[in-house]
Amino acid sequence: MSEINCPNIGKANLQRCFVMLEDVSGVLQRPVASGFILPSGSGSMNQTPGYTNSEELSKSLNVLEQFQDAVEAGEVSLNMLLRLASSYGAPQGDALLTALMGSVQAGGSVTLAAADSATASATTFDADGLTGGVLPPRGVLTIGSEKILYTGWTESSGTYTFTGCTRGYAGTTATAIADNAVVTLSSRTWLQEVCRPTVSVWMEFDHFVSFMSGCVVTQATFPMSNTGGQSVAVTLQGRKMGWAGTSVISSVSGAVVTLEDGGADAYTVGGIVWNKTKADDNSGAGYTVTAVNKTANTITLNATPSNWAADNVLAPWLPEASAIGTPIESRDARVYVSGVMGRRREGELQVSTPTTFTSEIGDEYPGENADGKREITLTGGLYFRREDAQEFGRGYRGYELPVQITLGDEAGKIFSASLPRLRFNTPTLSTDGEFLTLEQDGYAMGQPGVRDGESSLYLVLE
């Protein structure tokens, strides 16, 4: 079917998304293929100015005037599947995870040296001379050609003892560890920081693209269930939204394009376009809108196009990109409490960090942001077995245990969340069909003295 016969109404299932870490906070970052996200469900982006009614009195009961207020922070929501790349590389949504936590530590950046020799069957070994970064509570090490999964470590006087080791991990061969052998952390690790980076978000909705700069991740939810693909739902707040729509060209003079029927309102500065009729996308870079004149109904581009003509269709542009990584399945989720796999019911891990933007006289849009206290919760519960009655007394006291969550079951493509201090609350008794259940949530807290308390959650590729 030719395009002219397609519906003029946008189709809701035609969406794409790009998320880019900003070089300068609040300055729009252009989309590139590495930031591509294949949405899982409909995303949204909105920033609507508010209005204040005039307080002037008259003989009429109607409001006679309204005044537009300064714009408040915009709202973005998007869902994606956890799609993990091989070799512990950047997965889909890497920029979102980095903005959620604060920083990312690439695999291979942290090294140690074996403190003594160990056999090929040893599940515990020592290393020292840590350089290059931070060791997460669990992760994957490489020594020579062998990969080793560790599930815990302790430190004494600069010597790290790795415990719970799976030797010959990810299809490698277990070999003896030589004294002073180089030990490398292969896992990509996202770490908490006091100051978090901002991102630019680009969303394509069929014939329309909206974008927002200065976005801060305010919440990420990782559901745990036995059905479907493993997803994560992310919400953000941002400083300034813009857009680029589809319109028809009236005339072209250099880099200035005149549009038909008030088409300039379909664009803001920062939008990227291409001539769909001539298939001209400026050699894969698109044309960036640098100025919009709504009176003259013109837009100015960053480069001068050639051979553009009246009646050509001008459309929003985003780069071509393929899905990154392989999706993992929800049924492979596991929860370990104090190193022992628990019998948890469906629930979710939710990471929330509220943020506040400045609003100063003369600013049309919000300014810099500052984060509030994080709230990291693990929800869910248990089928109420006899031995679980002790959870009432323990929960009343607010006991703490380390919890580790793994998502995925293929070595090298497992996403884990480690919560070293999860404080469990008193459960509530409920029912699920014929069974009694306990609903019991946990609250993650930082560890005093560990990374200045920025240590309540580690996200790791295993």
Summary of the structure (lengths in Angstrom):
residues: 462
radius of gyration: 26.5
end to end distance: 46.5
largest distance: 93.2
contacts: 1469
relative contact order: 0.16
helix: 8%
strand: 47%
